[in-house]
Amino acid sequence: MEVAVDWGNLEALPLSLIFDKLVERIDHIYFSVVCKNWYSIAKFNYQNRQVKNNVLPMLMIPKRKARKTRCLYGISTNTTYRFQLPLPHNKRLCGSSHGWVVKMDDIKQGTILTLLNPFKNLVSITLPPLYMPDGYKRVRYYECNVHKVFLSSNPTTRPHDYVVVAIYGMLECLAFIKAGQEFWTYVNVDYNGFTDISFYKGLVYAVGRWNNIVSFDFSNSKNSFDHEKVIPNVLQTRGDNYYAHRGYLVESLEGDLLLVRKWIGFPDDDNEDEERNLPSSGTKGFEVYKLELDLQSGKLIQKIRLDSLGDNVLFLGDNDSVSMSASYFANYLQKDSIYYTDDFYEEAPDPYPKGPFDMKIFNVKDESFSEHCPFKSWFKRMPPSIWVIPPFQWD
């Protein structure tokens, strides 16, 4: 005779063990809505444990035959979740940070950045205009005038204590603004060519295409229109022979700051005499370095080339660069790997001719490539997909 299991009234220990096996944030949400008992277990785990580090980023992708919406793809089960996120399907998102995404609009008064939380009734925060002189702007494809936007913390949990940093303009300069301020603070435009930043040990670190690395203190806010106000600390100057199409900064699980450099291939790379105006053929490879810093003097001591990522698995793209544990997600992630999305648009006559096709997994040890999200036909001419970590908040 079979004994019926009262799933709704299972004890806390087995429910917590079940909860621990869920690696997608959406599955945590599904768990919490089963009944009041399961909800209380999910809430306890979030409020008393470091669950935020134990969930995988999800890929926000275009939704088939659906306008003004996007959906989420889970890499652990290769599942496209059917619910719709109320976000423009045909506009580039220039940042993904702490569960928020960022879109931009160009108006006469300047560039308007809007922070959006698609997981909480599309809560939005519209920032003051970001001023760009005419010579700094792209006339076509204005969505690319802001390269990337970063948040120091979650505006939902710290509404009066967060900083927004933007890489903007054709020169890829830096600007930042604190919660509640009316104007942006601009880093001197002589320091430019940046592609990524990291909030690390109380400072902002930025890396550029030419291996240039700077840092600055975001408490040094001038609240002014002047583009010459903040002079950053230079850790490494530009090197003309060290160009890479992208540089990224990631804090490792061990607390080190990693520098990642990416190179893009082109169909006519072998013919230097021809004008290179074709879409890229995709990523050619990465290099990863550990930065040894003297935090007191603000100097870079040395860069150490890594041939293994240890327990780190990196997620790169238009999102905040993040690291996940290979051992914790041993059944889902490839060790020594970089999961990346298509974030290169500069040198093609149309920034999204193929859609976000360059989305793969790069193995640092053997330099091989594999797939994490199959390319779909409806991705064509759509803006890039982007990694997100959906927040789980308790009202």
Secondary structure as GFF3:
##gff-version 3
##sequence-region A 1 395
A	DSSP	three_ten_helix	7	9	.	.	.	ID=ss1
A	DSSP	alpha_helix	12	20	.	.	.	ID=ss2
A	DSSP	alpha_helix	25	32	.	.	.	ID=ss3
A	DSSP	alpha_helix	36	48	.	.	.	ID=ss4
A	DSSP	three_ten_helix	51	53	.	.	.	ID=ss5
A	DSSP	beta_strand	58	62	.	.	.	ID=ss6
A	DSSP	beta_strand	70	74	.	.	.	ID=ss7
A	DSSP	beta_strand	79	85	.	.	.	ID=ss8
A	DSSP	beta_strand	96	97	.	.	.	ID=ss9
A	DSSP	beta_strand	100	107	.	.	.	ID=ss10
A	DSSP	beta_strand	110	117	.	.	.	ID=ss11
A	DSSP	beta_strand	123	126	.	.	.	ID=ss12
A	DSSP	three_ten_helix	134	136	.	.	.	ID=ss13
A	DSSP	three_ten_helix	142	145	.	.	.	ID=ss14
A	DSSP	beta_strand	146	151	.	.	.	ID=ss15
A	DSSP	beta_strand	163	168	.	.	.	ID=ss16
A	DSSP	beta_strand	173	178	.	.	.	ID=ss17
A	DSSP	beta_strand	185	186	.	.	.	ID=ss18
A	DSSP	beta_strand	194	200	.	.	.	ID=ss19
A	DSSP	beta_strand	203	208	.	.	.	ID=ss20
A	DSSP	beta_strand	213	216	.	.	.	ID=ss21
A	DSSP	beta_strand	233	236	.	.	.	ID=ss22
A	DSSP	beta_strand	246	251	.	.	.	ID=ss23
A	DSSP	beta_strand	257	265	.	.	.	ID=ss24
A	DSSP	beta_strand	282	294	.	.	.	ID=ss25
A	DSSP	beta_strand	299	306	.	.	.	ID=ss26
A	DSSP	beta_strand	312	316	.	.	.	ID=ss27
A	DSSP	beta_strand	322	325	.	.	.	ID=ss28
A	DSSP	beta_strand	337	340	.	.	.	ID=ss29
A	DSSP	beta_strand	360	363	.	.	.	ID=ss30
A	DSSP	beta_strand	369	371	.	.	.	ID=ss31
A	DSSP	three_ten_helix	377	379	.	.	.	ID=ss32
A	DSSP	beta_strand	386	388	.	.	.	ID=ss33
###
